[in-house]
């Protein structure tokens, strides 16, 4: 707790000092410092309905980020990054109820039908970039908590997922490594192409959301990405050492995605198509996931968003729905989910904006889960505050 408090102080003090330095440099007409802040917070009414069990909860999702950048450092630029979430205090320890969601643990048991709270410290690190000949640029990043080069941009920062408060069911196929500990990444970019490689501690965060789980650098990943017009595409792969304490196996992950930013019928549109594949090495079990999502600004202050997924998940084993000693012949389940939502900006102030929104999700339940889940339905109504 003392260590977490110290880190929180760093998160608050470093940007404040950097901002003061930025003001001083502006006065001296030597703008070497730049500071940026952004964040998002939801107050949500969460309704999850399924056979035998319904959930109706009021909860808070949130994250806040600060970046301090200084140019002219050894011929390159230095960026210090910090990100935190208050979800350890605004969500139940189980997390946010979400039908068919899996990932991480509570009381040393695998979470099922819940999206876990994020850690207080979601990111804390630094990156140095320096130019080489022509349009080539090198980078090196080191983070106590950071994001290795694996998968597309995490869902909470993706423009295609704007205003959608729900973590995708494919989160642990695509971008769950966004909170990894002891991350080191090197990269080289040339024009529109970039190659990155990372080494990091592969274990997922534990149930103590206030501490840091530093450990051996035992996992690795690589990513190749390129940009073309309004498109950003990537392919990546990685080896995760024993990521889940309830599953005694390493995991190999492959992802591919294509993100688009442009216009649809003369209004701003962001979309993403993504594929993820996990392979548990000890058991030789492979599970794929497909995702398509988009956010469309249909007119000023009004946003329509949607998401469609088909995910291969282990629900029966994790949830313990089978009798003791029974081995189900169909452990993996092909689950479908389709979400449609709408948000309207209701107030814009100098320090941020407020929006009211809501969404609904319908699911495809496979035959091996029908007895336990029936035909689930979920919905959210929320107030969102965001600034950038």
CORWO-V103492 format. One record per backbone hydrogen bond with DSSP energy under -1.0 kcal/mol. CO is the residue of the C=O (numbers start at 0). NH is the residue of the N-H. If there is no record, write none. Layout:
co = [CO;CO]
nh = [NH;NH]
//
This chain:
co = [0;1;2;3;4;5;6;7;8;9;11;12;13;14;15;16;17;18;19;20;21;22;23;24;25;29;31;33;35;37;38;39;40;41;42;43;44;45;46;47;48;52;54;56;58;60;62;63;64;65;66;67;68;69;72;75;76;77;78;79;80;81;82;82;83;85;85;86;89;95;97;100;103;105;108;112;114;119;122;123;123;124;125;126;127;128;129;132;134;135;136;137;138;139;140;141;142;143;144;145;147;153;157;158;160;167;169;169;170;170;174;179;180;182;183;184;185;186;187;188;189;191;192;193;194;195;196;197;198;199;206;208;215;218;219;220;221;222;223;224;225;227;229;230;231;232;233;234;235;236;237;238;239;242;243;246;249;250;251;252;253;254;255;256;257;258;259;261;266;267;268;269;270;271;272;273;274;275;276;277;278;279;279;284;286;287;288;289;290;291;292;293;294;295;295;298;300;301;302;303;304;305;306;307;308;309;310;312;314;315;315;322;332;334;335;336;337;338;339;340;341;342;343;346;348;351;352;353;353;354;355;356;357;358;359;360;361;363;365;368;369;372;376;377;378;379;380;381;382;383;384;385;386]
nh = [4;5;6;7;8;9;10;11;12;13;15;16;17;18;19;20;21;22;23;24;25;26;27;29;28;31;70;68;66;64;386;62;384;60;382;58;380;56;378;54;376;49;47;45;43;41;39;83;37;81;35;79;33;77;75;72;128;69;126;67;124;65;121;122;63;88;89;90;59;114;100;112;110;108;105;97;95;84;82;143;144;80;141;78;139;76;137;135;190;131;188;129;186;127;184;125;182;181;123;179;149;156;160;161;163;170;172;173;174;175;177;145;200;142;198;140;196;138;194;136;192;226;189;224;187;222;185;220;183;218;208;119;217;199;238;197;236;195;234;193;232;230;260;227;258;225;256;223;254;221;252;219;250;203;246;248;280;239;278;237;276;235;274;233;272;231;270;268;263;296;261;294;259;292;257;290;255;288;253;286;251;283;284;279;277;311;275;309;273;307;271;305;269;297;303;301;344;298;342;295;340;293;338;291;336;289;334;332;318;319;320;325;312;310;363;308;361;306;359;304;357;302;355;353;351;348;385;345;346;383;343;381;341;379;339;377;337;335;368;372;373;50;48;360;46;358;44;356;42;354;40;352;38]
//
